[in-house]
């Protein structure tokens, strides 16, 4: 009976040690959950841009310089210029957004704007580019700039967040 007890005790000790060690394991699931990458910015992401704290979970956004609430810093700036996206945001010492602008080039336009572009007024015109402009990461300030072309003539059309034609961009 004594060898069986020893083996049973060792098995329990071994299993207990493994389960304790498993608590410290950085399993792939945990790493993926804690290290998100910000690649695309959707309307649902705008709230994350209202304060610098919203970026902490993203592994591809690096913090350099002084920390938040540092007396040496008056504001923080976030910039990104990519092929289809331009981002500029300024944050105060407290980390809250002061001003921001997101420009997305050649993205899918809202259906109401697409429908407008296929009316008889624009028959024969081809869209050659578009920009979606979001001010202060607020969907209600979204504006659209659409460039169309026909017979080497170009025209730029501007729309508000509802797809209504406007004369000029409100926040330019």
CNS distance restraints for C-alpha pairs under 8 A (distance, minus, plus):
assign (resid   1 and name CA) (resid   5 and name CA) 6.33 0.50 0.50
assign (resid   2 and name CA) (resid   6 and name CA) 6.29 0.50 0.50
assign (resid   3 and name CA) (resid   7 and name CA) 6.16 0.50 0.50
assign (resid   4 and name CA) (resid   8 and name CA) 6.00 0.50 0.50
assign (resid   5 and name CA) (resid   9 and name CA) 5.97 0.50 0.50
assign (resid   6 and name CA) (resid  10 and name CA) 6.11 0.50 0.50
assign (resid   7 and name CA) (resid  11 and name CA) 6.10 0.50 0.50
assign (resid   8 and name CA) (resid  12 and name CA) 6.24 0.50 0.50
assign (resid   9 and name CA) (resid  13 and name CA) 6.08 0.50 0.50
assign (resid  10 and name CA) (resid  14 and name CA) 5.94 0.50 0.50
assign (resid  11 and name CA) (resid  15 and name CA) 6.12 0.50 0.50
assign (resid  12 and name CA) (resid  16 and name CA) 6.03 0.50 0.50
assign (resid  13 and name CA) (resid  17 and name CA) 6.12 0.50 0.50
assign (resid  14 and name CA) (resid  18 and name CA) 6.23 0.50 0.50
assign (resid  15 and name CA) (resid  19 and name CA) 6.21 0.50 0.50
assign (resid  16 and name CA) (resid  20 and name CA) 6.23 0.50 0.50
assign (resid  17 and name CA) (resid  21 and name CA) 6.10 0.50 0.50
assign (resid  18 and name CA) (resid  22 and name CA) 6.04 0.50 0.50
assign (resid  19 and name CA) (resid  23 and name CA) 6.67 0.50 0.50
assign (resid  20 and name CA) (resid  24 and name CA) 7.43 0.50 0.50
assign (resid  21 and name CA) (resid  25 and name CA) 6.75 0.50 0.50
assign (resid  26 and name CA) (resid  30 and name CA) 6.32 0.50 0.50
assign (resid  26 and name CA) (resid  31 and name CA) 6.51 0.50 0.50
assign (resid  27 and name CA) (resid  31 and name CA) 6.45 0.50 0.50
assign (resid  28 and name CA) (resid  32 and name CA) 6.14 0.50 0.50
assign (resid  29 and name CA) (resid  33 and name CA) 6.18 0.50 0.50
assign (resid  30 and name CA) (resid  34 and name CA) 6.17 0.50 0.50
assign (resid  31 and name CA) (resid  35 and name CA) 5.89 0.50 0.50
assign (resid  32 and name CA) (resid  36 and name CA) 6.66 0.50 0.50
assign (resid  34 and name CA) (resid  57 and name CA) 6.46 0.50 0.50
assign (resid  35 and name CA) (resid  57 and name CA) 6.23 0.50 0.50
assign (resid  35 and name CA) (resid  58 and name CA) 5.90 0.50 0.50
assign (resid  35 and name CA) (resid  59 and name CA) 5.32 0.50 0.50
assign (resid  36 and name CA) (resid  57 and name CA) 6.09 0.50 0.50
assign (resid  36 and name CA) (resid  58 and name CA) 4.75 0.50 0.50
assign (resid  36 and name CA) (resid  59 and name CA) 5.94 0.50 0.50
assign (resid  37 and name CA) (resid  58 and name CA) 5.03 0.50 0.50
assign (resid  37 and name CA) (resid  59 and name CA) 5.66 0.50 0.50
assign (resid  37 and name CA) (resid  60 and name CA) 5.67 0.50 0.50
assign (resid  38 and name CA) (resid  58 and name CA) 6.10 0.50 0.50
assign (resid  38 and name CA) (resid  59 and name CA) 7.98 0.50 0.50
assign (resid  38 and name CA) (resid  60 and name CA) 6.76 0.50 0.50
assign (resid  38 and name CA) (resid  61 and name CA) 7.84 0.50 0.50
assign (resid  41 and name CA) (resid  45 and name CA) 5.86 0.50 0.50
assign (resid  41 and name CA) (resid  46 and name CA) 7.46 0.50 0.50
assign (resid  42 and name CA) (resid  46 and name CA) 6.96 0.50 0.50
assign (resid  43 and name CA) (resid 139 and name CA) 6.65 0.50 0.50
assign (resid  45 and name CA) (resid  49 and name CA) 7.30 0.50 0.50
assign (resid  46 and name CA) (resid  50 and name CA) 7.17 0.50 0.50
assign (resid  46 and name CA) (resid 137 and name CA) 5.03 0.50 0.50
assign (resid  46 and name CA) (resid 138 and name CA) 6.76 0.50 0.50
assign (resid  46 and name CA) (resid 139 and name CA) 7.82 0.50 0.50
assign (resid  47 and name CA) (resid  54 and name CA) 7.86 0.50 0.50
assign (resid  47 and name CA) (resid 137 and name CA) 7.18 0.50 0.50
assign (resid  48 and name CA) (resid  52 and name CA) 7.74 0.50 0.50
assign (resid  48 and name CA) (resid  53 and name CA) 7.84 0.50 0.50
assign (resid  48 and name CA) (resid  54 and name CA) 4.45 0.50 0.50
assign (resid  48 and name CA) (resid  55 and name CA) 6.69 0.50 0.50
assign (resid  49 and name CA) (resid  54 and name CA) 6.35 0.50 0.50
assign (resid  49 and name CA) (resid  55 and name CA) 7.56 0.50 0.50
assign (resid  49 and name CA) (resid  97 and name CA) 7.30 0.50 0.50
assign (resid  49 and name CA) (resid 137 and name CA) 6.66 0.50 0.50
assign (resid  50 and name CA) (resid  54 and name CA) 7.47 0.50 0.50
assign (resid  50 and name CA) (resid  96 and name CA) 6.03 0.50 0.50
assign (resid  50 and name CA) (resid  97 and name CA) 5.06 0.50 0.50
assign (resid  50 and name CA) (resid 136 and name CA) 7.91 0.50 0.50
assign (resid  50 and name CA) (resid 137 and name CA) 7.21 0.50 0.50
assign (resid  51 and name CA) (resid  91 and name CA) 7.32 0.50 0.50
assign (resid  51 and name CA) (resid  95 and name CA) 5.35 0.50 0.50
assign (resid  51 and name CA) (resid  96 and name CA) 4.44 0.50 0.50
assign (resid  51 and name CA) (resid  97 and name CA) 5.64 0.50 0.50
assign (resid  52 and name CA) (resid  56 and name CA) 7.64 0.50 0.50
assign (resid  52 and name CA) (resid  91 and name CA) 7.31 0.50 0.50
assign (resid  52 and name CA) (resid  95 and name CA) 5.17 0.50 0.50
assign (resid  52 and name CA) (resid  96 and name CA) 6.66 0.50 0.50
assign (resid  52 and name CA) (resid  97 and name CA) 7.75 0.50 0.50
assign (resid  53 and name CA) (resid  95 and name CA) 7.10 0.50 0.50
assign (resid  55 and name CA) (resid  61 and name CA) 6.94 0.50 0.50
assign (resid  56 and name CA) (resid  61 and name CA) 7.88 0.50 0.50
assign (resid  66 and name CA) (resid  70 and name CA) 6.25 0.50 0.50
assign (resid  66 and name CA) (resid  72 and name CA) 7.49 0.50 0.50
assign (resid  66 and name CA) (resid  73 and name CA) 6.97 0.50 0.50
assign (resid  68 and name CA) (resid  93 and name CA) 6.42 0.50 0.50
assign (resid  68 and name CA) (resid  94 and name CA) 6.49 0.50 0.50
assign (resid  68 and name CA) (resid  95 and name CA) 6.46 0.50 0.50
assign (resid  69 and name CA) (resid  73 and name CA) 7.62 0.50 0.50
assign (resid  69 and name CA) (resid  93 and name CA) 5.22 0.50 0.50
assign (resid  69 and name CA) (resid  94 and name CA) 5.41 0.50 0.50
assign (resid  69 and name CA) (resid  95 and name CA) 7.52 0.50 0.50
assign (resid  70 and name CA) (resid  93 and name CA) 7.01 0.50 0.50
assign (resid  71 and name CA) (resid  93 and name CA) 7.97 0.50 0.50
assign (resid  73 and name CA) (resid  93 and name CA) 6.33 0.50 0.50
assign (resid  74 and name CA) (resid  92 and name CA) 6.28 0.50 0.50
assign (resid  74 and name CA) (resid  93 and name CA) 5.21 0.50 0.50
assign (resid  75 and name CA) (resid  90 and name CA) 6.66 0.50 0.50
assign (resid  75 and name CA) (resid  91 and name CA) 5.39 0.50 0.50
assign (resid  75 and name CA) (resid  92 and name CA) 4.41 0.50 0.50
assign (resid  75 and name CA) (resid  93 and name CA) 5.12 0.50 0.50
assign (resid  76 and name CA) (resid  90 and name CA) 5.65 0.50 0.50
assign (resid  76 and name CA) (resid  91 and name CA) 4.95 0.50 0.50
assign (resid  76 and name CA) (resid  92 and name CA) 6.32 0.50 0.50
assign (resid  76 and name CA) (resid  93 and name CA) 7.11 0.50 0.50
assign (resid  76 and name CA) (resid  95 and name CA) 7.62 0.50 0.50
assign (resid  77 and name CA) (resid  88 and name CA) 7.29 0.50 0.50
assign (resid  77 and name CA) (resid  89 and name CA) 5.68 0.50 0.50
assign (resid  77 and name CA) (resid  90 and name CA) 4.55 0.50 0.50
assign (resid  77 and name CA) (resid  91 and name CA) 6.28 0.50 0.50
assign (resid  78 and name CA) (resid  87 and name CA) 7.44 0.50 0.50
assign (resid  78 and name CA) (resid  88 and name CA) 5.69 0.50 0.50
assign (resid  78 and name CA) (resid  89 and name CA) 5.07 0.50 0.50
assign (resid  78 and name CA) (resid  90 and name CA) 6.42 0.50 0.50
assign (resid  79 and name CA) (resid  86 and name CA) 7.63 0.50 0.50
assign (resid  79 and name CA) (resid  87 and name CA) 5.41 0.50 0.50
assign (resid  79 and name CA) (resid  88 and name CA) 4.63 0.50 0.50
assign (resid  79 and name CA) (resid  89 and name CA) 6.60 0.50 0.50
assign (resid  80 and name CA) (resid  85 and name CA) 7.56 0.50 0.50
assign (resid  80 and name CA) (resid  86 and name CA) 5.60 0.50 0.50
assign (resid  80 and name CA) (resid  87 and name CA) 4.95 0.50 0.50
assign (resid  80 and name CA) (resid  88 and name CA) 6.65 0.50 0.50
assign (resid  81 and name CA) (resid  85 and name CA) 6.08 0.50 0.50
assign (resid  81 and name CA) (resid  86 and name CA) 4.53 0.50 0.50
assign (resid  81 and name CA) (resid  87 and name CA) 6.43 0.50 0.50
assign (resid  82 and name CA) (resid  86 and name CA) 6.09 0.50 0.50
assign (resid  84 and name CA) (resid 104 and name CA) 5.67 0.50 0.50
assign (resid  84 and name CA) (resid 105 and name CA) 4.77 0.50 0.50
assign (resid  84 and name CA) (resid 106 and name CA) 6.96 0.50 0.50
assign (resid  85 and name CA) (resid 102 and name CA) 7.31 0.50 0.50
assign (resid  85 and name CA) (resid 103 and name CA) 5.66 0.50 0.50
assign (resid  85 and name CA) (resid 104 and name CA) 4.59 0.50 0.50
assign (resid  85 and name CA) (resid 105 and name CA) 6.11 0.50 0.50
assign (resid  86 and name CA) (resid 101 and name CA) 7.98 0.50 0.50
assign (resid  86 and name CA) (resid 102 and name CA) 5.85 0.50 0.50
assign (resid  86 and name CA) (resid 103 and name CA) 5.06 0.50 0.50
assign (resid  86 and name CA) (resid 104 and name CA) 6.56 0.50 0.50
assign (resid  87 and name CA) (resid 100 and name CA) 7.64 0.50 0.50
assign (resid  87 and name CA) (resid 101 and name CA) 5.91 0.50 0.50
assign (resid  87 and name CA) (resid 102 and name CA) 4.67 0.50 0.50
assign (resid  87 and name CA) (resid 103 and name CA) 6.44 0.50 0.50
assign (resid  88 and name CA) (resid 100 and name CA) 5.53 0.50 0.50
assign (resid  88 and name CA) (resid 101 and name CA) 5.32 0.50 0.50
assign (resid  88 and name CA) (resid 102 and name CA) 6.55 0.50 0.50
assign (resid  89 and name CA) (resid  97 and name CA) 7.14 0.50 0.50
assign (resid  89 and name CA) (resid  98 and name CA) 7.62 0.50 0.50
assign (resid  89 and name CA) (resid  99 and name CA) 5.81 0.50 0.50
assign (resid  89 and name CA) (resid 100 and name CA) 4.02 0.50 0.50
assign (resid  89 and name CA) (resid 101 and name CA) 6.32 0.50 0.50
assign (resid  89 and name CA) (resid 136 and name CA) 7.92 0.50 0.50
assign (resid  90 and name CA) (resid  97 and name CA) 6.03 0.50 0.50
assign (resid  90 and name CA) (resid  98 and name CA) 5.49 0.50 0.50
assign (resid  90 and name CA) (resid  99 and name CA) 5.42 0.50 0.50
assign (resid  90 and name CA) (resid 100 and name CA) 6.19 0.50 0.50
assign (resid  91 and name CA) (resid  95 and name CA) 5.36 0.50 0.50
assign (resid  91 and name CA) (resid  96 and name CA) 5.25 0.50 0.50
assign (resid  91 and name CA) (resid  97 and name CA) 4.36 0.50 0.50
assign (resid  91 and name CA) (resid  98 and name CA) 5.12 0.50 0.50
assign (resid  91 and name CA) (resid  99 and name CA) 7.19 0.50 0.50
assign (resid  92 and name CA) (resid  96 and name CA) 5.55 0.50 0.50
assign (resid  92 and name CA) (resid  97 and name CA) 6.43 0.50 0.50
assign (resid  92 and name CA) (resid  98 and name CA) 6.15 0.50 0.50
assign (resid  97 and name CA) (resid 136 and name CA) 7.68 0.50 0.50
assign (resid  99 and name CA) (resid 135 and name CA) 7.71 0.50 0.50
assign (resid  99 and name CA) (resid 136 and name CA) 5.41 0.50 0.50
assign (resid 100 and name CA) (resid 135 and name CA) 5.84 0.50 0.50
assign (resid 100 and name CA) (resid 136 and name CA) 4.32 0.50 0.50
assign (resid 100 and name CA) (resid 137 and name CA) 6.58 0.50 0.50
assign (resid 101 and name CA) (resid 133 and name CA) 7.08 0.50 0.50
assign (resid 101 and name CA) (resid 134 and name CA) 5.72 0.50 0.50
assign (resid 101 and name CA) (resid 135 and name CA) 4.70 0.50 0.50
assign (resid 101 and name CA) (resid 136 and name CA) 5.75 0.50 0.50
assign (resid 101 and name CA) (resid 137 and name CA) 6.91 0.50 0.50
assign (resid 102 and name CA) (resid 132 and name CA) 7.94 0.50 0.50
assign (resid 102 and name CA) (resid 133 and name CA) 5.78 0.50 0.50
assign (resid 102 and name CA) (resid 134 and name CA) 5.07 0.50 0.50
assign (resid 102 and name CA) (resid 135 and name CA) 6.56 0.50 0.50
assign (resid 102 and name CA) (resid 136 and name CA) 7.95 0.50 0.50
assign (resid 102 and name CA) (resid 137 and name CA) 7.17 0.50 0.50
assign (resid 103 and name CA) (resid 131 and name CA) 6.47 0.50 0.50
assign (resid 103 and name CA) (resid 132 and name CA) 5.58 0.50 0.50
assign (resid 103 and name CA) (resid 133 and name CA) 4.59 0.50 0.50
assign (resid 103 and name CA) (resid 134 and name CA) 6.45 0.50 0.50
assign (resid 104 and name CA) (resid 131 and name CA) 5.58 0.50 0.50
assign (resid 104 and name CA) (resid 132 and name CA) 5.08 0.50 0.50
assign (resid 104 and name CA) (resid 133 and name CA) 6.60 0.50 0.50
assign (resid 105 and name CA) (resid 129 and name CA) 7.49 0.50 0.50
assign (resid 105 and name CA) (resid 130 and name CA) 5.91 0.50 0.50
assign (resid 105 and name CA) (resid 131 and name CA) 4.52 0.50 0.50
assign (resid 105 and name CA) (resid 132 and name CA) 6.48 0.50 0.50
assign (resid 106 and name CA) (resid 129 and name CA) 5.71 0.50 0.50
assign (resid 106 and name CA) (resid 130 and name CA) 4.91 0.50 0.50
assign (resid 106 and name CA) (resid 131 and name CA) 5.91 0.50 0.50
assign (resid 106 and name CA) (resid 132 and name CA) 7.96 0.50 0.50
assign (resid 107 and name CA) (resid 130 and name CA) 7.05 0.50 0.50
assign (resid 107 and name CA) (resid 131 and name CA) 7.11 0.50 0.50
assign (resid 107 and name CA) (resid 132 and name CA) 7.25 0.50 0.50
assign (resid 109 and name CA) (resid 113 and name CA) 6.42 0.50 0.50
assign (resid 109 and name CA) (resid 114 and name CA) 6.45 0.50 0.50
assign (resid 110 and name CA) (resid 114 and name CA) 6.47 0.50 0.50
assign (resid 110 and name CA) (resid 163 and name CA) 7.35 0.50 0.50
assign (resid 111 and name CA) (resid 115 and name CA) 6.07 0.50 0.50
assign (resid 112 and name CA) (resid 116 and name CA) 6.25 0.50 0.50
assign (resid 112 and name CA) (resid 162 and name CA) 7.86 0.50 0.50
assign (resid 112 and name CA) (resid 163 and name CA) 5.72 0.50 0.50
assign (resid 113 and name CA) (resid 117 and name CA) 6.32 0.50 0.50
assign (resid 113 and name CA) (resid 159 and name CA) 7.78 0.50 0.50
assign (resid 113 and name CA) (resid 163 and name CA) 5.41 0.50 0.50
assign (resid 114 and name CA) (resid 118 and name CA) 6.74 0.50 0.50
assign (resid 115 and name CA) (resid 119 and name CA) 6.84 0.50 0.50
assign (resid 117 and name CA) (resid 122 and name CA) 5.94 0.50 0.50
assign (resid 118 and name CA) (resid 122 and name CA) 6.15 0.50 0.50
assign (resid 118 and name CA) (resid 123 and name CA) 6.46 0.50 0.50
assign (resid 119 and name CA) (resid 123 and name CA) 6.57 0.50 0.50
assign (resid 124 and name CA) (resid 150 and name CA) 6.42 0.50 0.50
assign (resid 125 and name CA) (resid 148 and name CA) 6.08 0.50 0.50
assign (resid 125 and name CA) (resid 149 and name CA) 5.37 0.50 0.50
assign (resid 125 and name CA) (resid 150 and name CA) 4.80 0.50 0.50
assign (resid 126 and name CA) (resid 148 and name CA) 5.26 0.50 0.50
assign (resid 126 and name CA) (resid 149 and name CA) 5.23 0.50 0.50
assign (resid 126 and name CA) (resid 150 and name CA) 6.43 0.50 0.50
assign (resid 127 and name CA) (resid 146 and name CA) 7.05 0.50 0.50
assign (resid 127 and name CA) (resid 147 and name CA) 5.87 0.50 0.50
assign (resid 127 and name CA) (resid 148 and name CA) 4.16 0.50 0.50
assign (resid 127 and name CA) (resid 149 and name CA) 6.34 0.50 0.50
assign (resid 128 and name CA) (resid 147 and name CA) 5.83 0.50 0.50
assign (resid 128 and name CA) (resid 148 and name CA) 5.48 0.50 0.50
assign (resid 128 and name CA) (resid 149 and name CA) 6.63 0.50 0.50
assign (resid 129 and name CA) (resid 146 and name CA) 6.10 0.50 0.50
assign (resid 129 and name CA) (resid 147 and name CA) 5.29 0.50 0.50
assign (resid 129 and name CA) (resid 148 and name CA) 7.15 0.50 0.50
assign (resid 130 and name CA) (resid 144 and name CA) 7.16 0.50 0.50
assign (resid 130 and name CA) (resid 145 and name CA) 5.49 0.50 0.50
assign (resid 130 and name CA) (resid 146 and name CA) 4.30 0.50 0.50
assign (resid 130 and name CA) (resid 147 and name CA) 5.96 0.50 0.50
assign (resid 131 and name CA) (resid 144 and name CA) 5.74 0.50 0.50
assign (resid 131 and name CA) (resid 145 and name CA) 5.11 0.50 0.50
assign (resid 131 and name CA) (resid 146 and name CA) 6.51 0.50 0.50
assign (resid 132 and name CA) (resid 142 and name CA) 6.93 0.50 0.50
assign (resid 132 and name CA) (resid 143 and name CA) 5.97 0.50 0.50
assign (resid 132 and name CA) (resid 144 and name CA) 4.72 0.50 0.50
assign (resid 132 and name CA) (resid 145 and name CA) 6.57 0.50 0.50
assign (resid 133 and name CA) (resid 142 and name CA) 5.56 0.50 0.50
assign (resid 133 and name CA) (resid 143 and name CA) 5.17 0.50 0.50
assign (resid 133 and name CA) (resid 144 and name CA) 6.13 0.50 0.50
assign (resid 133 and name CA) (resid 145 and name CA) 7.88 0.50 0.50
assign (resid 134 and name CA) (resid 138 and name CA) 6.60 0.50 0.50
assign (resid 134 and name CA) (resid 139 and name CA) 6.66 0.50 0.50
assign (resid 134 and name CA) (resid 141 and name CA) 5.91 0.50 0.50
assign (resid 134 and name CA) (resid 142 and name CA) 4.43 0.50 0.50
assign (resid 134 and name CA) (resid 143 and name CA) 6.52 0.50 0.50
assign (resid 135 and name CA) (resid 139 and name CA) 7.99 0.50 0.50
assign (resid 135 and name CA) (resid 141 and name CA) 5.66 0.50 0.50
assign (resid 135 and name CA) (resid 142 and name CA) 6.58 0.50 0.50
assign (resid 135 and name CA) (resid 171 and name CA) 7.28 0.50 0.50
assign (resid 136 and name CA) (resid 141 and name CA) 7.83 0.50 0.50
assign (resid 138 and name CA) (resid 142 and name CA) 7.19 0.50 0.50
assign (resid 139 and name CA) (resid 161 and name CA) 7.55 0.50 0.50
assign (resid 140 and name CA) (resid 161 and name CA) 6.27 0.50 0.50
assign (resid 141 and name CA) (resid 160 and name CA) 7.73 0.50 0.50
assign (resid 141 and name CA) (resid 161 and name CA) 6.56 0.50 0.50
assign (resid 142 and name CA) (resid 160 and name CA) 6.45 0.50 0.50
assign (resid 142 and name CA) (resid 161 and name CA) 4.91 0.50 0.50
assign (resid 143 and name CA) (resid 158 and name CA) 7.30 0.50 0.50
assign (resid 143 and name CA) (resid 159 and name CA) 5.72 0.50 0.50
assign (resid 143 and name CA) (resid 160 and name CA) 4.60 0.50 0.50
assign (resid 143 and name CA) (resid 161 and name CA) 5.41 0.50 0.50
assign (resid 143 and name CA) (resid 169 and name CA) 6.96 0.50 0.50
assign (resid 144 and name CA) (resid 158 and name CA) 5.65 0.50 0.50
assign (resid 144 and name CA) (resid 159 and name CA) 5.00 0.50 0.50
assign (resid 144 and name CA) (resid 160 and name CA) 6.34 0.50 0.50
assign (resid 144 and name CA) (resid 161 and name CA) 7.44 0.50 0.50
assign (resid 145 and name CA) (resid 156 and name CA) 6.70 0.50 0.50
assign (resid 145 and name CA) (resid 157 and name CA) 5.83 0.50 0.50
assign (resid 145 and name CA) (resid 158 and name CA) 4.71 0.50 0.50
assign (resid 145 and name CA) (resid 159 and name CA) 6.58 0.50 0.50
assign (resid 146 and name CA) (resid 156 and name CA) 5.54 0.50 0.50
assign (resid 146 and name CA) (resid 157 and name CA) 5.11 0.50 0.50
assign (resid 146 and name CA) (resid 158 and name CA) 6.35 0.50 0.50
assign (resid 147 and name CA) (resid 154 and name CA) 6.85 0.50 0.50
assign (resid 147 and name CA) (resid 155 and name CA) 5.68 0.50 0.50
assign (resid 147 and name CA) (resid 156 and name CA) 4.37 0.50 0.50
assign (resid 147 and name CA) (resid 157 and name CA) 6.33 0.50 0.50
assign (resid 148 and name CA) (resid 154 and name CA) 5.69 0.50 0.50
assign (resid 148 and name CA) (resid 155 and name CA) 5.35 0.50 0.50
assign (resid 148 and name CA) (resid 156 and name CA) 6.32 0.50 0.50
assign (resid 148 and name CA) (resid 157 and name CA) 7.81 0.50 0.50
assign (resid 149 and name CA) (resid 153 and name CA) 5.46 0.50 0.50
assign (resid 149 and name CA) (resid 154 and name CA) 4.42 0.50 0.50
assign (resid 149 and name CA) (resid 155 and name CA) 6.33 0.50 0.50
assign (resid 150 and name CA) (resid 154 and name CA) 6.66 0.50 0.50
assign (resid 157 and name CA) (resid 165 and name CA) 7.30 0.50 0.50
assign (resid 157 and name CA) (resid 166 and name CA) 7.97 0.50 0.50
assign (resid 158 and name CA) (resid 165 and name CA) 5.75 0.50 0.50
assign (resid 158 and name CA) (resid 166 and name CA) 5.43 0.50 0.50
assign (resid 158 and name CA) (resid 167 and name CA) 6.60 0.50 0.50
assign (resid 158 and name CA) (resid 168 and name CA) 6.62 0.50 0.50
assign (resid 158 and name CA) (resid 169 and name CA) 7.03 0.50 0.50
assign (resid 159 and name CA) (resid 163 and name CA) 5.21 0.50 0.50
assign (resid 159 and name CA) (resid 164 and name CA) 5.20 0.50 0.50
assign (resid 159 and name CA) (resid 165 and name CA) 4.48 0.50 0.50
assign (resid 159 and name CA) (resid 166 and name CA) 5.31 0.50 0.50
assign (resid 160 and name CA) (resid 164 and name CA) 5.47 0.50 0.50
assign (resid 160 and name CA) (resid 165 and name CA) 6.62 0.50 0.50
assign (resid 160 and name CA) (resid 166 and name CA) 6.50 0.50 0.50
